[in-house]
């Protein structure tokens, strides 16, 4: 039991260290980006200074979320080919939305759909409807994301029933994780704008893809690199 407790404590220490290192690195990038944000174009469009590869990495990172790694993987496991079609359906829809919207926004010099529509229509009703729909959709989307983040932090800390970590049980650690992650997201977006957010997403893509590649190699190594096994 003592060995198990020591192993759990060591694992928690490594988890907390890696988490704090990632938070410190991304916050540093956000602060640097905020110092270079001087106009609305910088805040909303990253100064239009990112390359296609960088934008692609950031967009890909945006989709590599709990929904991708857990929800979509689960749908494929449960429903097979139908789950796979669902996994690529929303990606294709996103590309269609970009084709229909992105060029219009760029040509008009606006940054959001509400800006474009209010330019041609009455501003107050358009912006009210846009704000209401955006907040409504975001709340339902973020509820799942934040609960998933809190559950993941509690899982990484390895808090078992009847145990505590820093005076918190698993349920309390989940709530604290949700609050901490939520505050960090607000800081990233409000302070760094699109420049800071894009760089954080690029780093996230690199970390996730590297982790997935490492896991794949470790699984193959466990089976002697025998694909059949």
Residue, then its C-alpha position, 0 to 999 in steps of 0.5 A: x500500500x505504501x508503494x502504491x501511495x508513493x507511486x500515486x504521489x509521484x504521478x500527481x507531482x509529474x502531472x502538476x509539473x507538466x500542467x504548470x509548465x504548459x500554463x506558464x508557456x502559453x501565458x507567456x506567449x499570450x502576454x507577448x502577443x498582447x504587446x503586439x496587438x495594436x489594432x482591431x485587425x490584430x485582435x480579431x484577425x491576428x494582423x493577417x500575418x499567419x501563414x496557411x500552414x499555421x492557420x491550418x494547425x490552429x484550426x486542426x487544433x480547435x477540432x482536436x478536443x475532447x469531442x474528437x478524442x472521446x466522443x467521435x472515437x466512441x461513436x466510431x467504436x459503437x456505430x462503425x462506418x456511420x460514426x466515421x461519416x459523422x466524424x468527417x461530416x462536420x469537418x466538411x461543413x466547416x470548409x463549406x462555411x469558410x467558402x461561403x463566409x470568409x471571402x465576404x468578410x475579408x472583402x467587406x473589411x469586417x470581422x464577424x457576421x454581425x458586422x457584415x449584416x448590421x452594415x446592410x441592415x438595422x444594427x441593433x436588432x441584428x447585433x442583439x440576435x447575433x449576441x443572443x445566438x452566439x451566447x446560447x450556442x457557446x454555453x451549450x458547447x462549453x458546458x460539455x467542454x468544461x465538464x470534460x476538462x474538470x473530469x480530466x484533471x480529477x482523473x489525471x490527479x488520480x484521486x480515488x474514492x475516500x482520498x483527497x489531494x490538497x484538501x480536495x476530493x474528486x468532486x471538488x477537484x473537478x469543480x476547481x478544474x472547471x473554474x481554473x480552465x475557464x479563467x485561463x481561457x478567458x485570459x488567453x482570448x481577452x488578453x492575447x486576442x487572435x494572435x495569442x489564441x492562434x499560437x496557443x492552438x498551434x502549440x496544442x496541435x503539436x502537443x496532441x499530435x506528438x502525444x498521439x504518435x508516441x502512444x501509437x509507437x508504444x502500443x506497437x512496441x507492446x505487440x512487437x510492432x506486429x500490425x496483425x497482433 
